[in-house]
């Protein structure tokens, strides 16, 4: 068994793995915590499943399969998700075939007018029913989950956190960022902002210091362009040695 204890971070993409891996490694080092982290990528929440807990278990055991670590080496599983359009109402999806979608299936409307444009009704139905409605439902269930029970009967503490529509929206407060600029946005932020700057950003973007309340607020807001996150709660837990 490994002497060091690990936290598994489940994030949504390659850039997210780099971003969160760097900042949370820095945070752990800064606070002299006897922890190490593993970061695995995968946009798993839009999947239609009977029980989203199985999505987390699959990600966990997939990571175990890549390492020599055991279930007992992990003290927490943390998931970080984008909200995308999961909290937008169906009325906020607008069919408009005059816009240039290029290789995208949807477009966010300009700031101050929170709508999501889609090319046709088929695209709208697919986006709502096969992606963001399942994501909404899975987030609702997982935000109330406290533990993941492993095959050997161990209960590993679990929490899920959100970061605006997507990570770059959190960093730039712009839902209209060109997909081609997303990687540069993340790399530039990493280059010019240390862990203390990131912590200050999260303080500015927080909805609440209470975990359950932070999820209630994002649900009550429904679809809007407010750049927000509840990662401030995770940072506080790490700084106070609660993990």
Buried (B, 14 or more C-beta within 10 A) or exposed (E): EEEEBBBBBBBBBEBBBBBBBBBBBBBBEBBEBEBBBBBBBBBBBBBEBEEBBEBBBBBBEEBBEEEEBBBEBBBBBBBBBBBBBBBBEEEBBBEEEEBEBEEEEBBBBEEEEBBBBBBEEEBBEBBBEEBBBBBBBBBEEBBEBEEBEBEEEEEBBBBBBBBBBBBBBBBBBBBEBEEEEBEEBBEEBBEEBEBEEBBEBBEEBBBBEEBEEBBBBBBEBEBBBBBBBBBBBBBBBBBEEEB
